[in-house]
Amino acid sequence: MSHFDDFLTSVDPGFFDVLGDPCVYTDNQATTYETRVIIEKNVEQFSAYDTQVPVRRHVANFLKSEVPEPKRGHTFVVGADTYTVDQLDSDDGHVLRVLLQ
């Protein structure tokens, strides 16, 4: 691992502690994980659903070390709100970004 990767691994949890919201992540086998998530609402996405028209989606960002394999249908419960994973958007090895339904 490079020095930069080591640095990111050490600072990412602090970043989510400050900016993330506590949540409960549940997979399809009803296994739950307590983690922190950053929900971005109404993010403009292009080429969603194989179209050329931009659409607005909610997006969740969280640590890969805490939820390594998000899948469609898994849920995040943040306070009184429940969000359902639609698909993986990006994975930089540290932080996962998923599109929500």
Disulfide bonds with the S-S distance in Angstrom:
none
